[in-house]
Amino acid sequence: MSKNKTYDTQKYTVTIDEKVCIGCGTCAALAPKTFVINDKTFKSEVSSPPHDRPQDILSASESCPVNAIILKSKTNSKIVWPKK
C-alpha cells in the first residue's frame, strides 16, 4: 500500500504518493511556494499554506517524471492530473 499525503490548495486537492516520489525536485523548482523537498525523507511535500497560482501547481504536477502528484478539482472531485 502506498503512503499518501493529501493537501488542500485554493483550486485543487493535492495528493503526493511518497512511495512513488523520487524527490527529483522539479515540482519545487516550478512551484516553490507550494512544493518543498523534505530534508529528512527527500520526498516532495506541500508547504502550508501553498501560495502558487493554480496553473503553476498544475504545471509542476505535470512535470513529475513518475506521476507522484495527483490533483483533484475541489469543485467536482475529478482527477485533473495525471490524465487517464
C-alpha positions, 0 to 999 in steps of 0.5 A: 500500500502506498503512503499518501499525503493529501493537501488542500490548495485554493483550486485543487486537492493535492495528493503526493504518493511518497512511495512513488516520489523520487524527490527529483525536485522539479515540482519545487523548482516550478512551484516553490511556494507550494512544493518543498523537498523534505530534508529528512525523507527527500520526498516532495511535500506541500508547504502550508499554506501553498501560495502558487497560482493554480496553473503553476501547481498544475504545471509542476504536477505535470512535470513529475517524471513518475506521476507522484502528484495527483490533483483533484478539482475541489469543485467536482472531485475529478482527477485533473492530473495525471490524465487517464 
